[in-house]
Amino acid sequence: MQLQDLASATGLNRMTLSKLVNQHGPNVQTHVLDKLCSYFGCRIEDLVEHVADAGDAAAAAPQPATTNPRE
């Protein structure tokens, strides 16, 4: 499928789609993802995947539960 065909079918700007296809980790607005999901009949998980940076691993690790001293 050509980007221009997808742009015409979804009403999205061809340059928006081009940036999404050709750049790693672009800023994508939720309405763009919504239109693509509607067009392809898919869920957002079919379009995107979260890949944590190496530095994010510590921040994403579960934190131990804290005890409320007033309980």
C-alpha positions in Angstrom: 0.0 0.0 0.0 1.3 3.5 -0.9 1.3 6.1 1.8 -0.7 8.5 -0.4 -3.5 5.8 -0.7 -3.5 5.4 3.1 -3.6 9.1 3.6 -6.5 9.5 1.3 -8.4 6.6 2.9 -7.9 7.8 6.5 -7.8 11.6 6.0 -4.3 11.7 7.6 -1.6 13.9 6.2 0.9 11.9 4.0 3.8 13.6 5.8 2.5 12.4 9.2 2.4 8.8 7.9 5.8 9.2 6.3 7.3 10.3 9.6 5.6 7.4 11.4 7.0 4.9 8.9 10.5 6.3 8.4 11.5 7.6 11.8 12.3 5.5 14.9 10.2 6.6 17.9 8.3 9.6 16.4 5.8 11.6 18.4 2.5 10.2 17.4 -0.8 11.8 18.4 -3.5 9.5 19.7 -6.0 10.6 17.0 -3.5 9.3 14.3 -3.3 5.9 16.0 -7.1 5.9 16.4 -7.6 6.5 12.7 -5.1 3.8 11.7 -6.8 1.3 14.1 -10.2 2.1 12.6 -8.9 1.8 9.0 -7.1 -1.5 9.6 -9.7 -2.9 12.0 -7.1 -3.6 14.6 -6.2 -2.8 18.2 -3.5 -0.3 19.2 -1.3 -3.2 20.4 -1.2 -4.3 16.7 0.4 -1.0 15.7 2.7 -0.1 18.6 5.0 -1.8 21.1 6.6 -0.3 24.2 10.3 -1.0 24.3 11.9 0.4 27.5 15.3 2.1 27.4 18.0 0.4 29.4 17.8 3.2 31.9 14.1 2.8 32.3 14.4 -0.7 33.7 15.1 0.4 37.2 12.3 2.9 37.2 9.8 0.4 35.8 10.7 -2.3 38.4 8.0 -3.0 41.0 8.5 -1.0 44.2 8.1 -2.7 47.5 4.9 -2.0 49.4 5.2 0.6 52.1 3.6 0.4 55.5 1.5 3.3 56.7 2.7 4.0 60.3 -0.8 5.3 61.2 -2.4 1.9 60.7 
